[in-house]
Amino acid sequence: MKRAATGSLMGLALGDALGFPTEFNDVPSILTKCGPWREMELPRPAIVTDDTQMTLALC
C-alpha cells in the first residue's frame, strides 16, 4: 500500500513539473511554442508548482 501511494505522488509531482511550461495554453499555442509533442525538450529546470506542494501537504 505504501509503495503504491509513494508511486502515485511521484507520478503527480513529475507530471506537474513536466506540464508546467504549457499549463493554461491551448493546443495550437503549445504547438506554436514547442512544436510536435514527440520532439519537445524536457524543461530544465523542471519546476514543481503549488499544486504539488498542496497535494503533498494534504497527504
N, CA, C and O atoms as a Tripos MOL2 file, in Angstrom:
@<TRIPOS>MOLECULE
protein
  236   235    59     0     0
PROTEIN
NO_CHARGES

@<TRIPOS>ATOM
      1 N           0.8270   -1.1870    0.0000 N.3       1 MET1
      2 CA          0.0000    0.0000    0.0000 C.3       1 MET1
      3 C           0.8780    1.2600    0.0000 C.2       1 MET1
      4 O           0.6200    2.2080   -0.7420 O.2       1 MET1
      5 N           1.9150    1.2530    0.8420 N.am      2 LYS2
      6 CA          2.7950    2.4150    0.9440 C.3       2 LYS2
      7 C           3.5150    2.6810   -0.3790 C.2       2 LYS2
      8 O           3.6760    3.8390   -0.7660 O.2       2 LYS2
      9 N           3.9490    1.6320   -1.0760 N.am      3 ARG3
     10 CA          4.6570    1.7960   -2.3570 C.3       3 ARG3
     11 C           3.7310    2.3780   -3.4170 C.2       3 ARG3
     12 O           4.1520    3.2050   -4.2260 O.2       3 ARG3
     13 N           2.4730    1.9500   -3.4160 N.am      4 ALA4
     14 CA          1.5190    2.4720   -4.3950 C.3       4 ALA4
     15 C           1.2670    3.9590   -4.1550 C.2       4 ALA4
     16 O           1.1990    4.7370   -5.1060 O.2       4 ALA4
     17 N           1.1310    4.3520   -2.9120 N.am      5 ALA5
     18 CA          0.9120    5.7640   -2.5900 C.3       5 ALA5
     19 C           2.1280    6.6030   -2.9590 C.2       5 ALA5
     20 O           1.9850    7.6940   -3.5120 O.2       5 ALA5
     21 N           3.3180    6.1060   -2.6580 N.am      6 THR6
     22 CA          4.5480    6.8230   -2.9960 C.3       6 THR6
     23 C           4.6830    6.9700   -4.5090 C.2       6 THR6
     24 O           5.0420    8.0400   -5.0000 O.2       6 THR6
     25 N           4.3970    5.9090   -5.2430 N.am      7 GLY7
     26 CA          4.4620    5.9600   -6.6970 C.3       7 GLY7
     27 C           3.4680    6.9400   -7.2850 C.2       7 GLY7
     28 O           3.7810    7.6540   -8.2380 O.2       7 GLY7
     29 N           2.2730    6.9780   -6.7230 N.am      8 SER8
     30 CA          1.2530    7.9120   -7.1970 C.3       8 SER8
     31 C           1.6830    9.3580   -6.9730 C.2       8 SER8
     32 O           1.5140   10.2030   -7.8510 O.2       8 SER8
     33 N           2.2330    9.6360   -5.8120 N.am      9 LEU9
     34 CA          2.6780   11.0020   -5.5100 C.3       9 LEU9
     35 C           3.8810   11.3990   -6.3710 C.2       9 LEU9
     36 O           3.9980   12.5530   -6.7820 O.2       9 LEU9
     37 N           4.7630   10.4500   -6.6400 N.am     10 MET10
     38 CA          5.9100   10.7280   -7.5060 C.3      10 MET10
     39 C           5.4290   11.0330   -8.9260 C.2      10 MET10
     40 O           5.9210   11.9640   -9.5630 O.2      10 MET10
     41 N           4.4790   10.2550   -9.4150 N.am     11 GLY11
     42 CA          3.9110   10.4970  -10.7430 C.3      11 GLY11
     43 C           3.2210   11.8430  -10.8340 C.2      11 GLY11
     44 O           3.3390   12.5360  -11.8450 O.2      11 GLY11
     45 N           2.5020   12.2200   -9.7850 N.am     12 LEU12
     46 CA          1.8390   13.5210   -9.7500 C.3      12 LEU12
     47 C           2.8710   14.6500   -9.8130 C.2      12 LEU12
     48 O           2.7050   15.6010  -10.5760 O.2      12 LEU12
     49 N           3.9250   14.5460   -9.0210 N.am     13 ALA13
     50 CA          4.9510   15.5930   -8.9860 C.3      13 ALA13
     51 C           5.6770   15.6990  -10.3280 C.2      13 ALA13
     52 O           5.9320   16.8040  -10.8060 O.2      13 ALA13
     53 N           6.0080   14.5710  -10.9330 N.am     14 LEU14
     54 CA          6.6840   14.5900  -12.2310 C.3      14 LEU14
     55 C           5.7840   15.1660  -13.3140 C.2      14 LEU14
     56 O           6.2270   15.9850  -14.1190 O.2      14 LEU14
     57 N           4.5320   14.7460  -13.3370 N.am     15 GLY15
     58 CA          3.5890   15.2820  -14.3270 C.3      15 GLY15
     59 C           3.3890   16.7700  -14.1700 C.2      15 GLY15
     60 O           3.3020   17.4950  -15.1610 O.2      15 GLY15
     61 N           3.3140   17.2300  -12.9440 N.am     16 ASP16
     62 CA          3.1600   18.6560  -12.6720 C.3      16 ASP16
     63 C           4.3720   19.4330  -13.1650 C.2      16 ASP16
     64 O           4.2290   20.4730  -13.8060 O.2      16 ASP16
     65 N           5.5580   18.9320  -12.8670 N.am     17 ALA17
     66 CA          6.7880   19.6220  -13.2680 C.3      17 ALA17
     67 C           6.9650   19.6330  -14.7870 C.2      17 ALA17
     68 O           7.3700   20.6480  -15.3540 O.2      17 ALA17
     69 N           6.6660   18.5180  -15.4470 N.am     18 LEU18
     70 CA          6.8420   18.4470  -16.8930 C.3      18 LEU18
     71 C           5.7620   19.2220  -17.6520 C.2      18 LEU18
     72 O           6.0060   19.7130  -18.7540 O.2      18 LEU18
     73 N           4.5800   19.3300  -17.0660 N.am     19 GLY19
     74 CA          3.4980   20.0470  -17.7260 C.3      19 GLY19
     75 C           3.4880   21.5390  -17.4710 C.2      19 GLY19
     76 O           2.7670   22.2760  -18.1440 O.2      19 GLY19
     77 N           4.2760   21.9990  -16.5130 N.am     20 PHE20
     78 CA          4.2720   23.4140  -16.1290 C.3      20 PHE20
     79 C           4.4910   24.3840  -17.2940 C.2      20 PHE20
     80 O           3.7830   25.3880  -17.3670 O.2      20 PHE20
     81 N           5.4370   24.1330  -18.2110 N.am     21 PRO21
     82 CA          5.6840   25.1050  -19.2760 C.3      21 PRO21
     83 C           4.4960   25.3320  -20.2070 C.2      21 PRO21
     84 O           4.4170   26.3760  -20.8540 O.2      21 PRO21
     85 N           3.5720   24.3770  -20.2870 N.am     22 THR22
     86 CA          2.4400   24.5200  -21.2050 C.3      22 THR22
     87 C           1.1050   24.6670  -20.4760 C.2      22 THR22
     88 O           0.0490   24.6680  -21.1100 O.2      22 THR22
     89 N           1.1460   24.7880  -19.1720 N.am     23 GLU23
     90 CA         -0.0840   24.9120  -18.3890 C.3      23 GLU23
     91 C          -0.8650   26.1490  -18.8200 C.2      23 GLU23
     92 O          -0.2900   27.2190  -19.0200 O.2      23 GLU23
     93 N          -2.1630   25.9930  -18.9590 N.am     24 PHE24
     94 CA         -3.1080   27.0530  -19.3280 C.3      24 PHE24
     95 C          -2.9840   27.4860  -20.7900 C.2      24 PHE24
     96 O          -3.5500   28.5110  -21.1690 O.2      24 PHE24
     97 N          -2.2670   26.7400  -21.6090 N.am     25 ASN25
     98 CA         -2.1800   27.0280  -23.0400 C.3      25 ASN25
     99 C          -3.0710   26.0610  -23.7970 C.2      25 ASN25
    100 O          -3.2250   24.9080  -23.3950 O.2      25 ASN25
    101 N          -3.6620   26.5280  -24.9000 N.am     26 ASP26
    102 CA         -4.4250   25.6130  -25.7320 C.3      26 ASP26
    103 C          -3.4770   24.8910  -26.6910 C.2      26 ASP26
    104 O          -2.3100   25.2610  -26.8200 O.2      26 ASP26
    105 N          -3.9920   23.8600  -27.3590 N.am     27 VAL27
    106 CA         -3.1460   23.0210  -28.2070 C.3      27 VAL27
    107 C          -2.4560   23.8150  -29.3140 C.2      27 VAL27
    108 O          -1.2540   23.6350  -29.5120 O.2      27 VAL27
    109 N          -3.1620   24.6940  -30.0490 N.am     28 PRO28
    110 CA         -2.4530   25.4540  -31.0890 C.3      28 PRO28
    111 C          -1.2990   26.3010  -30.5280 C.2      28 PRO28
    112 O          -0.2480   26.4020  -31.1610 O.2      28 PRO28
    113 N          -1.4840   26.9020  -29.3650 N.am     29 SER29
    114 CA         -0.4190   27.6990  -28.7500 C.3      29 SER29
    115 C           0.7730   26.8350  -28.3600 C.2      29 SER29
    116 O           1.9240   27.2350  -28.5350 O.2      29 SER29
    117 N           0.4890   25.6470  -27.8310 N.am     30 ILE30
    118 CA          1.5650   24.7310  -27.4390 C.3      30 ILE30
    119 C           2.3530   24.2950  -28.6740 C.2      30 ILE30
    120 O           3.5830   24.2600  -28.6490 O.2      30 ILE30
    121 N           1.6420   23.9640  -29.7530 N.am     31 LEU31
    122 CA          2.3250   23.5390  -30.9780 C.3      31 LEU31
    123 C           3.1870   24.6580  -31.5450 C.2      31 LEU31
    124 O           4.2850   24.4030  -32.0410 O.2      31 LEU31
    125 N           2.7000   25.8980  -31.4750 N.am     32 THR32
    126 CA          3.4760   27.0320  -31.9610 C.3      32 THR32
    127 C           4.7270   27.2370  -31.1080 C.2      32 THR32
    128 O           5.8130   27.4870  -31.6310 O.2      32 THR32
    129 N           4.5620   27.1310  -29.8070 N.am     33 LYS33
    130 CA          5.6620   27.3740  -28.8660 C.3      33 LYS33
    131 C           6.6840   26.2350  -28.8540 C.2      33 LYS33
    132 O           7.8900   26.4770  -28.8040 O.2      33 LYS33
    133 N           6.1920   24.9860  -28.8990 N.am     34 CYS34
    134 CA          7.0640   23.8360  -28.6430 C.3      34 CYS34
    135 C           7.2270   22.8880  -29.8250 C.2      34 CYS34
    136 O           8.1320   22.0530  -29.8190 O.2      34 CYS34
    137 N           6.3890   22.9960  -30.8180 N.am     35 GLY35
    138 CA          6.4240   22.0340  -31.9190 C.3      35 GLY35
    139 C           5.7070   20.7610  -31.5280 C.2      35 GLY35
    140 O           5.0410   20.7280  -30.4940 O.2      35 GLY35
    141 N           5.8240   19.7030  -32.3330 N.am     36 PRO36
    142 CA          5.1600   18.4320  -32.0190 C.3      36 PRO36
    143 C           5.6100   17.8890  -30.6620 C.2      36 PRO36
    144 O           6.7850   17.9790  -30.3090 O.2      36 PRO36
    145 N           4.6750   17.3330  -29.9160 N.am     37 TRP37
    146 CA          4.9930   16.9050  -28.5480 C.3      37 TRP37
    147 C           6.0740   15.8420  -28.4990 C.2      37 TRP37
    148 O           6.8040   15.7580  -27.5120 O.2      37 TRP37
    149 N           6.1950   15.0430  -29.5200 N.am     38 ARG38
    150 CA          7.2260   13.9950  -29.5040 C.3      38 ARG38
    151 C           8.6290   14.5710  -29.6640 C.2      38 ARG38
    152 O           9.6170   13.8770  -29.4270 O.2      38 ARG38
    153 N           8.7170   15.8210  -30.0610 N.am     39 GLU39
    154 CA         10.0150   16.4620  -30.2460 C.3      39 GLU39
    155 C          10.3100   17.5000  -29.1620 C.2      39 GLU39
    156 O          11.3340   18.1820  -29.2120 O.2      39 GLU39
    157 N           9.4060   17.6170  -28.1790 N.am     40 MET40
    158 CA          9.5870   18.6110  -27.1210 C.3      40 MET40
    159 C          10.7810   18.2640  -26.2450 C.2      40 MET40
    160 O          11.0000   17.1030  -25.8980 O.2      40 MET40
    161 N          11.5340   19.2710  -25.8990 N.am     41 GLU41
    162 CA         12.6290   19.1010  -24.9410 C.3      41 GLU41
    163 C          12.0360   19.0490  -23.5350 C.2      41 GLU41
    164 O          11.0110   19.6750  -23.2630 O.2      41 GLU41
    165 N          12.6740   18.3130  -22.6610 N.am     42 LEU42
    166 CA         12.2550   18.3110  -21.2720 C.3      42 LEU42
    167 C          12.6510   19.6440  -20.6520 C.2      42 LEU42
    168 O          13.7460   20.1450  -20.9080 O.2      42 LEU42
    169 N          11.7730   20.2240  -19.8380 N.am     43 PRO43
    170 CA         12.1050   21.5170  -19.2380 C.3      43 PRO43
    171 C          13.2550   21.3950  -18.2510 C.2      43 PRO43
    172 O          13.3510   20.4250  -17.5000 O.2      43 PRO43
    173 N          14.1300   22.4030  -18.2660 N.am     44 ARG44
    174 CA         15.2400   22.4510  -17.3130 C.3      44 ARG44
    175 C          15.3250   23.8490  -16.7550 C.2      44 ARG44
    176 O          15.5690   24.7760  -17.5280 O.2      44 ARG44
    177 N          15.1480   24.0600  -15.5150 N.am     45 PRO45
    178 CA         14.8080   23.0510  -14.5180 C.3      45 PRO45
    179 C          13.3320   22.6850  -14.6010 C.2      45 PRO45
    180 O          12.5160   23.4720  -15.0820 O.2      45 PRO45
    181 N          12.9950   21.4970  -14.1350 N.am     46 ALA46
    182 CA         11.5930   21.0940  -14.0270 C.3      46 ALA46
    183 C          11.0600   21.7220  -12.7400 C.2      46 ALA46
    184 O          11.5600   21.4460  -11.6490 O.2      46 ALA46
    185 N          10.0590   22.5530  -12.8800 N.am     47 ILE47
    186 CA          9.5650   23.3270  -11.7380 C.3      47 ILE47
    187 C           8.3490   22.6360  -11.1190 C.2      47 ILE47
    188 O           7.3750   22.3410  -11.8110 O.2      47 ILE47
    189 N           8.4150   22.3890   -9.8380 N.am     48 VAL48
    190 CA          7.2780   21.8530   -9.1070 C.3      48 VAL48
    191 C           6.4400   23.0380   -8.6540 C.2      48 VAL48
    192 O           6.9510   23.9830   -8.0540 O.2      48 VAL48
    193 N           5.1450   22.9750   -8.9480 N.am     49 THR49
    194 CA          4.2820   24.1190   -8.6460 C.3      49 THR49
    195 C           3.5750   23.9600   -7.3090 C.2      49 THR49
    196 O           3.7630   22.9820   -6.5860 O.2      49 THR49
    197 N           2.7650   24.9460   -7.0130 N.am     50 ASP50
    198 CA          1.9890   24.9070   -5.7790 C.3      50 ASP50
    199 C           0.9810   23.7590   -5.7820 C.2      50 ASP50
    200 O           0.5480   23.3250   -4.7150 O.2      50 ASP50
    201 N           0.6020   23.2630   -6.9500 N.am     51 ASP51
    202 CA         -0.3110   22.1160   -6.9930 C.3      51 ASP51
    203 C           0.3130   20.9090   -6.2970 C.2      51 ASP51
    204 O          -0.3380   20.2460   -5.4900 O.2      51 ASP51
    205 N           1.5540   20.6320   -6.6060 N.am     52 THR52
    206 CA          2.2500   19.5130   -5.9620 C.3      52 THR52
    207 C           2.4860   19.8040   -4.4840 C.2      52 THR52
    208 O           2.3050   18.9220   -3.6440 O.2      52 THR52
    209 N           2.8770   20.9950   -4.1670 N.am     53 GLN53
    210 CA          3.1380   21.3460   -2.7710 C.3      53 GLN53
    211 C           1.8810   21.1580   -1.9230 C.2      53 GLN53
    212 O           1.9590   20.6280   -0.8140 O.2      53 GLN53
    213 N           0.7320   21.5830   -2.4290 N.am     54 MET54
    214 CA         -0.5070   21.4560   -1.6660 C.3      54 MET54
    215 C          -0.9460   19.9860   -1.5540 C.2      54 MET54
    216 O          -1.4630   19.5720   -0.5160 O.2      54 MET54
    217 N          -0.7440   19.2110   -2.6060 N.am     55 THR55
    218 CA         -1.0990   17.7770   -2.5520 C.3      55 THR55
    219 C          -0.2450   17.0620   -1.5160 C.2      55 THR55
    220 O          -0.7580   16.2710   -0.7250 O.2      55 THR55
    221 N           1.0610   17.3390   -1.5180 N.am     56 LEU56
    222 CA          1.9420   16.6970   -0.5310 C.3      56 LEU56
    223 C           1.6000   17.1400    0.8910 C.2      56 LEU56
    224 O           1.6760   16.3420    1.8250 O.2      56 LEU56
    225 N           1.2280   18.3950    1.0560 N.am     57 ALA57
    226 CA          0.8420   18.8760    2.3860 C.3      57 ALA57
    227 C          -0.4330   18.1810    2.8640 C.2      57 ALA57
    228 O          -0.5680   17.8580    4.0440 O.2      57 ALA57
    229 N          -1.3590   17.9560    1.9450 N.am     58 LEU58
    230 CA         -2.6070   17.2940    2.3080 C.3      58 LEU58
    231 C          -2.3610   15.8340    2.6800 C.2      58 LEU58
    232 O          -2.9930   15.3050    3.5950 O.2      58 LEU58
    233 N          -1.4460   15.1910    1.9720 N.am     59 CYS59
    234 CA         -1.1480   13.7710    2.2720 C.3      59 CYS59
    235 C          -0.4870   13.6460    3.6160 C.2      59 CYS59
    236 O          -0.1610   12.5380    4.0430 O.2      59 CYS59
@<TRIPOS>BOND
     1     1     2 1
     2     2     3 1
     3     3     4 2
     4     3     5 am
     5     5     6 1
     6     6     7 1
     7     7     8 2
     8     7     9 am
     9     9    10 1
    10    10    11 1
    11    11    12 2
    12    11    13 am
    13    13    14 1
    14    14    15 1
    15    15    16 2
    16    15    17 am
    17    17    18 1
    18    18    19 1
    19    19    20 2
    20    19    21 am
    21    21    22 1
    22    22    23 1
    23    23    24 2
    24    23    25 am
    25    25    26 1
    26    26    27 1
    27    27    28 2
    28    27    29 am
    29    29    30 1
    30    30    31 1
    31    31    32 2
    32    31    33 am
    33    33    34 1
    34    34    35 1
    35    35    36 2
    36    35    37 am
    37    37    38 1
    38    38    39 1
    39    39    40 2
    40    39    41 am
    41    41    42 1
    42    42    43 1
    43    43    44 2
    44    43    45 am
    45    45    46 1
    46    46    47 1
    47    47    48 2
    48    47    49 am
    49    49    50 1
    50    50    51 1
    51    51    52 2
    52    51    53 am
    53    53    54 1
    54    54    55 1
    55    55    56 2
    56    55    57 am
    57    57    58 1
    58    58    59 1
    59    59    60 2
    60    59    61 am
    61    61    62 1
    62    62    63 1
    63    63    64 2
    64    63    65 am
    65    65    66 1
    66    66    67 1
    67    67    68 2
    68    67    69 am
    69    69    70 1
    70    70    71 1
    71    71    72 2
    72    71    73 am
    73    73    74 1
    74    74    75 1
    75    75    76 2
    76    75    77 am
    77    77    78 1
    78    78    79 1
    79    79    80 2
    80    79    81 am
    81    81    82 1
    82    82    83 1
    83    83    84 2
    84    83    85 am
    85    85    86 1
    86    86    87 1
    87    87    88 2
    88    87    89 am
    89    89    90 1
    90    90    91 1
    91    91    92 2
    92    91    93 am
    93    93    94 1
    94    94    95 1
    95    95    96 2
    96    95    97 am
    97    97    98 1
    98    98    99 1
    99    99   100 2
   100    99   101 am
   101   101   102 1
   102   102   103 1
   103   103   104 2
   104   103   105 am
   105   105   106 1
   106   106   107 1
   107   107   108 2
   108   107   109 am
   109   109   110 1
   110   110   111 1
   111   111   112 2
   112   111   113 am
   113   113   114 1
   114   114   115 1
   115   115   116 2
   116   115   117 am
   117   117   118 1
   118   118   119 1
   119   119   120 2
   120   119   121 am
   121   121   122 1
   122   122   123 1
   123   123   124 2
   124   123   125 am
   125   125   126 1
   126   126   127 1
   127   127   128 2
   128   127   129 am
   129   129   130 1
   130   130   131 1
   131   131   132 2
   132   131   133 am
   133   133   134 1
   134   134   135 1
   135   135   136 2
   136   135   137 am
   137   137   138 1
   138   138   139 1
   139   139   140 2
   140   139   141 am
   141   141   142 1
   142   142   143 1
   143   143   144 2
   144   143   145 am
   145   145   146 1
   146   146   147 1
   147   147   148 2
   148   147   149 am
   149   149   150 1
   150   150   151 1
   151   151   152 2
   152   151   153 am
   153   153   154 1
   154   154   155 1
   155   155   156 2
   156   155   157 am
   157   157   158 1
   158   158   159 1
   159   159   160 2
   160   159   161 am
   161   161   162 1
   162   162   163 1
   163   163   164 2
   164   163   165 am
   165   165   166 1
   166   166   167 1
   167   167   168 2
   168   167   169 am
   169   169   170 1
   170   170   171 1
   171   171   172 2
   172   171   173 am
   173   173   174 1
   174   174   175 1
   175   175   176 2
   176   175   177 am
   177   177   178 1
   178   178   179 1
   179   179   180 2
   180   179   181 am
   181   181   182 1
   182   182   183 1
   183   183   184 2
   184   183   185 am
   185   185   186 1
   186   186   187 1
   187   187   188 2
   188   187   189 am
   189   189   190 1
   190   190   191 1
   191   191   192 2
   192   191   193 am
   193   193   194 1
   194   194   195 1
   195   195   196 2
   196   195   197 am
   197   197   198 1
   198   198   199 1
   199   199   200 2
   200   199   201 am
   201   201   202 1
   202   202   203 1
   203   203   204 2
   204   203   205 am
   205   205   206 1
   206   206   207 1
   207   207   208 2
   208   207   209 am
   209   209   210 1
   210   210   211 1
   211   211   212 2
   212   211   213 am
   213   213   214 1
   214   214   215 1
   215   215   216 2
   216   215   217 am
   217   217   218 1
   218   218   219 1
   219   219   220 2
   220   219   221 am
   221   221   222 1
   222   222   223 1
   223   223   224 2
   224   223   225 am
   225   225   226 1
   226   226   227 1
   227   227   228 2
   228   227   229 am
   229   229   230 1
   230   230   231 1
   231   231   232 2
   232   231   233 am
   233   233   234 1
   234   234   235 1
   235   235   236 2
@<TRIPOS>SUBSTRUCTURE
     1 MET1         2 RESIDUE 1 A MET
     2 LYS2         6 RESIDUE 1 A LYS
     3 ARG3        10 RESIDUE 1 A ARG
     4 ALA4        14 RESIDUE 1 A ALA
     5 ALA5        18 RESIDUE 1 A ALA
     6 THR6        22 RESIDUE 1 A THR
     7 GLY7        26 RESIDUE 1 A GLY
     8 SER8        30 RESIDUE 1 A SER
     9 LEU9        34 RESIDUE 1 A LEU
    10 MET10       38 RESIDUE 1 A MET
    11 GLY11       42 RESIDUE 1 A GLY
    12 LEU12       46 RESIDUE 1 A LEU
    13 ALA13       50 RESIDUE 1 A ALA
    14 LEU14       54 RESIDUE 1 A LEU
    15 GLY15       58 RESIDUE 1 A GLY
    16 ASP16       62 RESIDUE 1 A ASP
    17 ALA17       66 RESIDUE 1 A ALA
    18 LEU18       70 RESIDUE 1 A LEU
    19 GLY19       74 RESIDUE 1 A GLY
    20 PHE20       78 RESIDUE 1 A PHE
    21 PRO21       82 RESIDUE 1 A PRO
    22 THR22       86 RESIDUE 1 A THR
    23 GLU23       90 RESIDUE 1 A GLU
    24 PHE24       94 RESIDUE 1 A PHE
    25 ASN25       98 RESIDUE 1 A ASN
    26 ASP26      102 RESIDUE 1 A ASP
    27 VAL27      106 RESIDUE 1 A VAL
    28 PRO28      110 RESIDUE 1 A PRO
    29 SER29      114 RESIDUE 1 A SER
    30 ILE30      118 RESIDUE 1 A ILE
    31 LEU31      122 RESIDUE 1 A LEU
    32 THR32      126 RESIDUE 1 A THR
    33 LYS33      130 RESIDUE 1 A LYS
    34 CYS34      134 RESIDUE 1 A CYS
    35 GLY35      138 RESIDUE 1 A GLY
    36 PRO36      142 RESIDUE 1 A PRO
    37 TRP37      146 RESIDUE 1 A TRP
    38 ARG38      150 RESIDUE 1 A ARG
    39 GLU39      154 RESIDUE 1 A GLU
    40 MET40      158 RESIDUE 1 A MET
    41 GLU41      162 RESIDUE 1 A GLU
    42 LEU42      166 RESIDUE 1 A LEU
    43 PRO43      170 RESIDUE 1 A PRO
    44 ARG44      174 RESIDUE 1 A ARG
    45 PRO45      178 RESIDUE 1 A PRO
    46 ALA46      182 RESIDUE 1 A ALA
    47 ILE47      186 RESIDUE 1 A ILE
    48 VAL48      190 RESIDUE 1 A VAL
    49 THR49      194 RESIDUE 1 A THR
    50 ASP50      198 RESIDUE 1 A ASP
    51 ASP51      202 RESIDUE 1 A ASP
    52 THR52      206 RESIDUE 1 A THR
    53 GLN53      210 RESIDUE 1 A GLN
    54 MET54      214 RESIDUE 1 A MET
    55 THR55      218 RESIDUE 1 A THR
    56 LEU56      222 RESIDUE 1 A LEU
    57 ALA57      226 RESIDUE 1 A ALA
    58 LEU58      230 RESIDUE 1 A LEU
    59 CYS59      234 RESIDUE 1 A CYS
